[in-house]
């Protein structure tokens, strides 16, 4: 662990819930179930949760930036696809993030800039996963008149 004066430590606790399931509780007091089942998943796997974390992290950046740019977004969804290698540990080697933005007269340059800022500057999850996997982001815009 780093001993930097501005370092921040986060703690999560996991409790075995039977079978291959664990209940995880975050420091902020939120709980969720994760499953390590190989035959049948009863909850999102840890590797799926990494993709969820990436989508949520970059998505919140993009929404915030587009709001600041006064873009009239009426809908926004993100698809995250991860390719894992066959051998253990089965890390992601390639991850693609597709931002689908709907709205009124959305400026493509604003969306491109928001996605780039998230990917290169603001999204900590992207920076973390990018150390091990090739991450690409793209976007599509649907104009709603």
Backbone as CSV, one residue per row, in Angstrom:
resi,resn,N_x,N_y,N_z,CA_x,CA_y,CA_z,C_x,C_y,C_z
1,UNK,0.835,-1.180,0.000,0.000,0.000,0.000,0.881,1.244,0.000
2,UNK,0.449,2.221,-0.717,1.168,3.479,-0.842,0.980,4.313,0.419
3,UNK,1.964,5.118,0.741,1.876,5.970,1.919,1.794,7.437,1.507
4,UNK,1.047,7.721,0.451,0.890,9.093,-0.002,-0.104,9.802,0.898
5,UNK,0.128,11.100,1.133,-0.729,11.845,2.053,-2.156,11.985,1.538
6,UNK,-2.364,11.932,0.232,-3.718,12.061,-0.315,-4.303,10.705,-0.731
7,UNK,-3.663,9.629,-0.305,-4.151,8.292,-0.648,-5.470,8.027,0.075
8,UNK,-6.305,7.227,-0.551,-7.602,6.892,0.023,-7.727,5.379,0.061
9,UNK,-8.145,4.862,1.173,-8.325,3.421,1.326,-9.813,3.108,1.327
10,UNK,-10.216,2.149,0.520,-11.595,1.672,0.484,-11.611,0.259,1.042
11,UNK,-12.677,-0.060,1.764,-12.802,-1.393,2.348,-14.153,-1.981,1.964
12,UNK,-14.147,-3.218,1.507,-15.384,-3.974,1.305,-15.244,-5.256,2.116
13,UNK,-16.367,-5.763,2.565,-16.368,-7.006,3.331,-17.289,-7.997,2.624
14,UNK,-16.848,-9.241,2.553,-17.648,-10.288,1.938,-17.925,-11.373,2.954
15,UNK,-19.148,-11.838,2.970,-19.568,-12.901,3.880,-20.078,-14.058,3.051
16,UNK,-19.563,-15.248,3.326,-19.990,-16.438,2.601,-21.464,-16.671,2.869
17,UNK,-22.244,-16.867,1.809,-23.698,-17.014,1.934,-24.147,-18.418,1.552
18,UNK,-23.221,-19.356,1.492,-23.554,-20.724,1.115,-23.235,-20.982,-0.345
19,UNK,-22.953,-22.214,-0.661,-22.607,-22.559,-2.044,-21.404,-21.764,-2.490
20,UNK,-21.526,-21.140,-3.650,-20.433,-20.322,-4.162,-20.817,-18.842,-4.175
21,UNK,-21.762,-18.475,-3.314,-22.235,-17.091,-3.255,-21.652,-16.365,-2.045
22,UNK,-21.404,-15.086,-2.234,-20.944,-14.215,-1.167,-21.795,-12.957,-1.184
23,UNK,-22.052,-12.405,-0.013,-22.699,-11.101,0.090,-21.585,-10.099,0.362
24,UNK,-21.474,-9.132,-0.514,-20.449,-8.100,-0.366,-21.114,-6.831,0.138
25,UNK,-20.465,-6.191,1.097,-20.964,-4.908,1.584,-19.869,-3.874,1.424
26,UNK,-20.239,-2.767,0.783,-19.273,-1.705,0.545,-19.151,-0.816,1.772
27,UNK,-18.105,-0.044,1.806,-17.861,0.894,2.891,-19.005,1.899,3.000
28,UNK,-19.665,2.178,1.861,-20.773,3.135,1.861,-22.078,2.505,2.346
29,UNK,-22.035,1.209,2.709,-23.199,0.568,3.295,-24.125,-0.113,2.312
30,UNK,-23.692,-0.317,1.079,-24.511,-0.988,0.069,-24.098,-2.443,-0.045
31,UNK,-25.094,-3.310,-0.185,-24.808,-4.740,-0.261,-25.218,-5.299,-1.615
32,UNK,-24.511,-6.330,-2.030,-24.859,-7.051,-3.259,-24.337,-8.467,-3.150
33,UNK,-24.914,-9.331,-3.950,-24.491,-10.724,-3.965,-23.619,-10.938,-5.190
34,UNK,-22.565,-11.709,-5.019,-21.738,-12.117,-6.146,-21.577,-13.633,-6.071
35,UNK,-21.461,-14.263,-7.230,-21.386,-15.714,-7.284,-20.121,-16.136,-8.003
36,UNK,-19.479,-17.135,-7.446,-18.273,-17.665,-8.059,-18.544,-19.010,-8.711
37,UNK,-19.819,-19.328,-8.891,-20.207,-20.622,-9.423,-19.672,-20.858,-10.821
38,UNK,-19.167,-22.045,-11.047,-18.664,-22.391,-12.378,-19.755,-23.042,-13.223
39,UNK,-20.635,-23.775,-12.573,-21.696,-24.471,-13.302,-22.909,-23.581,-13.533
40,UNK,-23.310,-22.888,-12.480,-24.521,-22.079,-12.571,-24.338,-20.844,-11.708
41,UNK,-24.379,-19.683,-12.328,-24.257,-18.436,-11.579,-25.614,-18.061,-11.002
42,UNK,-25.625,-17.726,-9.729,-26.848,-17.279,-9.075,-26.850,-15.767,-8.891
43,UNK,-25.760,-15.122,-9.254,-25.602,-13.671,-9.158,-24.467,-13.286,-10.097
44,UNK,-24.257,-11.983,-10.327,-23.148,-11.602,-11.204,-21.815,-12.122,-10.667
45,UNK,-20.961,-12.567,-11.584,-19.630,-13.033,-11.197,-18.723,-11.821,-10.967
46,UNK,-17.623,-12.013,-10.261,-16.683,-10.905,-10.077,-16.206,-10.309,-11.404
47,UNK,-15.985,-11.138,-12.416,-15.523,-10.623,-13.708,-16.623,-9.817,-14.408
48,UNK,-17.883,-10.234,-14.249,-18.993,-9.442,-14.794,-19.079,-8.102,-14.072
49,UNK,-18.842,-8.126,-12.767,-18.911,-6.887,-11.995,-17.834,-5.894,-12.421
50,UNK,-16.693,-6.385,-12.896,-15.672,-5.477,-13.431,-16.207,-4.709,-14.644
51,UNK,-16.937,-5.418,-15.521,-17.514,-4.750,-16.683,-18.597,-3.760,-16.267
52,UNK,-19.396,-4.139,-15.261,-20.420,-3.233,-14.726,-19.742,-1.979,-14.174
53,UNK,-18.660,-2.169,-13.419,-17.945,-1.042,-12.831,-17.405,-0.110,-13.914
54,UNK,-16.853,-0.679,-14.981,-16.337,0.137,-16.072,-17.463,0.925,-16.734
55,UNK,-18.571,0.258,-17.031,-19.698,0.948,-17.663,-20.255,2.053,-16.794
56,UNK,-20.406,1.784,-15.509,-20.935,2.795,-14.603,-20.004,3.975,-14.427
57,UNK,-18.732,3.698,-14.344,-17.728,4.747,-14.171,-17.684,5.672,-15.390
58,UNK,-17.542,5.097,-16.569,-17.451,5.923,-17.770,-18.795,6.583,-18.074
59,UNK,-19.889,5.876,-17.803,-21.212,6.440,-18.054,-21.495,7.664,-17.219
60,UNK,-21.132,7.619,-15.942,-21.380,8.786,-15.098,-20.542,9.975,-15.549
61,UNK,-19.315,9.707,-16.021,-18.483,10.791,-16.564,-19.150,11.413,-17.782
62,UNK,-19.565,10.571,-18.720,-20.133,11.054,-19.982,-21.406,11.859,-19.727
63,UNK,-22.284,11.362,-18.861,-23.521,12.090,-18.546,-23.197,13.462,-17.968
64,UNK,-22.281,13.499,-17.023,-21.912,14.762,-16.378,-21.334,15.754,-17.384
65,UNK,-20.453,15.282,-18.245,-19.817,16.164,-19.235,-20.847,16.658,-20.249
66,UNK,-21.731,15.776,-20.723,-22.747,16.205,-21.695,-23.718,17.205,-21.078
67,UNK,-24.029,17.042,-19.788,-24.880,18.028,-19.116,-24.188,19.387,-19.077
68,UNK,-22.898,19.405,-18.762,-22.141,20.657,-18.724,-22.069,21.301,-20.104
69,UNK,-22.086,20.467,-21.146,-22.044,20.978,-22.524,-23.453,21.305,-23.039
70,UNK,-24.438,21.222,-22.150,-25.837,21.549,-22.443,-26.418,20.752,-23.615
71,UNK,-26.048,19.469,-23.648,-26.599,18.581,-24.671,-27.946,18.057,-24.185
72,UNK,-28.926,17.993,-25.074,-30.274,17.563,-24.695,-30.397,16.050,-24.896
73,UNK,-29.887,15.310,-23.911,-29.886,13.847,-23.939,-31.224,13.353,-23.403
74,UNK,-31.889,12.483,-24.181,-33.167,11.904,-23.745,-33.028,10.440,-23.356
75,UNK,-31.926,9.821,-23.736,-31.679,8.424,-23.398,-30.214,8.096,-23.585
76,UNK,-29.724,7.182,-22.784,-28.302,6.841,-22.855,-28.128,5.429,-22.312
77,UNK,-27.503,4.572,-23.097,-27.161,3.247,-22.588,-25.771,2.875,-23.057
78,UNK,-25.191,1.947,-22.343,-23.805,1.553,-22.571,-23.761,0.034,-22.674
79,UNK,-23.039,-0.459,-23.643,-22.790,-1.892,-23.744,-21.294,-2.110,-23.589
80,UNK,-20.930,-3.009,-22.685,-19.523,-3.311,-22.429,-19.301,-4.779,-22.760
81,UNK,-18.351,-5.039,-23.654,-18.031,-6.410,-24.068,-16.589,-6.705,-23.701
82,UNK,-16.388,-7.793,-22.974,-15.038,-8.161,-22.577,-14.654,-9.519,-23.123
83,UNK,-13.458,-9.606,-23.702,-12.914,-10.882,-24.185,-11.873,-11.349,-23.190
84,UNK,-12.042,-12.603,-22.717,-11.113,-13.172,-21.752,-10.214,-14.206,-22.414
85,UNK,-8.999,-14.295,-21.930,-8.097,-15.314,-22.469,-8.498,-16.682,-21.939
86,UNK,-8.080,-17.717,-22.640,-8.477,-19.090,-22.290,-7.740,-19.618,-21.071
87,UNK,-6.469,-19.232,-20.894,-5.682,-19.786,-19.788,-5.871,-18.958,-18.515
88,UNK,-5.610,-19.625,-17.383,-5.754,-18.979,-16.072,-4.516,-18.157,-15.753
89,UNK,-4.643,-17.038,-15.073,-5.906,-16.407,-14.714,-6.585,-15.821,-15.956
90,UNK,-7.889,-16.001,-16.049,-8.642,-15.652,-17.259,-9.001,-14.160,-17.261
91,UNK,-7.972,-13.343,-17.425,-8.162,-11.895,-17.413,-8.769,-11.424,-18.735
92,UNK,-9.347,-10.237,-18.697,-9.817,-9.617,-19.933,-8.603,-9.129,-20.705
93,UNK,-8.601,-9.411,-21.990,-7.517,-8.932,-22.849,-7.989,-7.804,-23.756
94,UNK,-9.281,-7.812,-24.067,-9.873,-6.751,-24.890,-11.239,-6.405,-24.308
95,UNK,-11.498,-5.110,-24.206,-12.793,-4.643,-23.726,-13.261,-3.540,-24.660
96,UNK,-14.500,-3.654,-25.097,-15.080,-2.611,-25.952,-16.267,-2.000,-25.215
97,UNK,-16.305,-0.684,-25.210,-17.387,0.054,-24.576,-18.095,0.840,-25.670
98,UNK,-19.408,0.625,-25.797,-20.193,1.339,-26.805,-21.196,2.239,-26.073
99,UNK,-21.075,3.525,-26.303,-21.976,4.517,-25.719,-23.063,4.826,-26.741
100,UNK,-24.322,4.598,-26.395,-25.446,4.897,-27.279,-26.215,6.071,-26.685
101,UNK,-26.122,7.208,-27.364,-26.717,8.447,-26.866,-27.898,8.815,-27.752
102,UNK,-29.034,9.127,-27.124,-30.210,9.609,-27.836,-30.535,11.006,-27.339
103,UNK,-31.009,11.839,-28.262,-31.374,13.179,-27.833,-31.729,14.080,-28.987
104,UNK,-31.855,15.356,-28.669,-32.251,16.379,-29.639,-31.023,17.176,-30.067
105,UNK,-30.682,17.087,-31.337,-29.556,17.835,-31.938,-28.269,17.654,-31.128
106,UNK,-27.948,16.420,-30.816,-26.726,16.117,-30.056,-25.515,16.400,-30.946
107,UNK,-24.551,17.114,-30.401,-23.322,17.442,-31.124,-22.360,16.256,-31.035
108,UNK,-22.043,15.616,-32.170,-21.119,14.470,-32.140,-19.772,14.813,-31.509
109,UNK,-19.289,16.041,-31.714,-18.005,16.437,-31.124,-18.089,16.476,-29.603
110,UNK,-19.245,16.860,-29.074,-19.429,16.889,-27.620,-19.389,15.472,-27.061
111,UNK,-20.037,14.544,-27.754,-20.044,13.150,-27.301,-18.638,12.570,-27.399
112,UNK,-17.971,12.798,-28.516,-16.613,12.287,-28.694,-15.694,12.822,-27.598
113,UNK,-15.799,14.116,-27.313,-14.961,14.734,-26.285,-15.269,14.144,-24.906
114,UNK,-16.544,13.952,-24.604,-16.943,13.383,-23.310,-16.390,11.965,-23.144
115,UNK,-16.510,11.154,-24.191,-16.005,9.780,-24.146,-14.489,9.782,-23.979
116,UNK,-13.791,10.639,-24.721,-12.329,10.703,-24.626,-11.876,11.151,-23.240
117,UNK,-12.547,12.172,-22.685,-12.171,12.641,-21.344,-12.367,11.541,-20.308
118,UNK,-13.462,10.818,-20.418,-13.711,9.729,-19.481,-12.619,8.678,-19.595
119,UNK,-12.330,8.278,-20.824,-11.370,7.195,-21.059,-9.954,7.582,-20.650
120,UNK,-9.554,8.823,-20.901,-8.150,9.200,-20.704,-7.875,9.951,-19.408
121,UNK,-8.924,10.511,-18.775,-8.659,11.370,-17.627,-9.454,11.018,-16.371
122,UNK,-10.757,10.776,-16.490,-11.598,10.716,-15.307,-11.942,9.324,-14.792
123,UNK,-12.126,8.350,-15.657,-12.617,7.047,-15.207,-11.481,6.198,-14.628
124,UNK,-11.479,6.071,-13.306,-10.441,5.295,-12.615,-10.494,3.817,-12.990
125,UNK,-11.696,3.298,-13.219,-11.845,1.888,-13.571,-11.213,1.628,-14.936
126,UNK,-11.409,2.546,-15.869,-10.809,2.419,-17.194,-9.281,2.426,-17.086
127,UNK,-8.748,3.309,-16.280,-7.295,3.377,-16.104,-6.768,2.084,-15.490
128,UNK,-7.502,1.552,-14.512,-7.077,0.330,-13.834,-7.117,-0.864,-14.787
129,UNK,-8.233,-1.064,-15.463,-8.366,-2.203,-16.380,-7.472,-2.036,-17.606
130,UNK,-7.247,-0.791,-18.008,-6.414,-0.518,-19.180,-4.975,-0.947,-18.996
131,UNK,-4.558,-1.168,-17.751,-3.202,-1.639,-17.499,-3.030,-3.086,-17.946
132,UNK,-4.136,-3.835,-18.045,-4.050,-5.245,-18.413,-4.751,-5.571,-19.728
133,UNK,-5.713,-4.743,-20.123,-6.522,-5.045,-21.308,-6.509,-3.864,-22.274
134,UNK,-6.693,-4.183,-23.534,-6.841,-3.139,-24.542,-8.295,-2.683,-24.500
135,UNK,-8.518,-1.417,-24.155,-9.880,-0.895,-24.053,-10.136,0.051,-25.217
136,UNK,-11.255,-0.174,-25.909,-11.650,0.750,-26.971,-13.054,1.249,-26.664
137,UNK,-13.274,2.510,-26.951,-14.588,3.094,-26.731,-15.061,3.715,-28.028
138,UNK,-16.342,3.556,-28.290,-16.950,4.207,-29.444,-18.345,4.648,-29.053
139,UNK,-18.965,5.417,-29.918,-20.289,5.924,-29.590,-21.169,5.940,-30.826
140,UNK,-22.467,5.955,-30.578,-23.471,6.099,-31.624,-24.489,7.116,-31.108
141,UNK,-24.993,7.930,-32.014,-25.963,8.942,-31.647,-27.237,8.727,-32.436
142,UNK,-28.367,8.734,-31.748,-29.678,8.663,-32.386,-30.370,9.985,-32.150
143,UNK,-30.699,10.683,-33.237,-31.362,11.987,-33.116,-32.863,11.780,-32.997
144,UNK,-33.434,12.342,-31.957,-34.883,12.264,-31.739,-35.466,13.627,-32.009
145,UNK,-36.137,13.752,-33.130,-36.734,15.046,-33.500,-38.013,15.291,-32.741
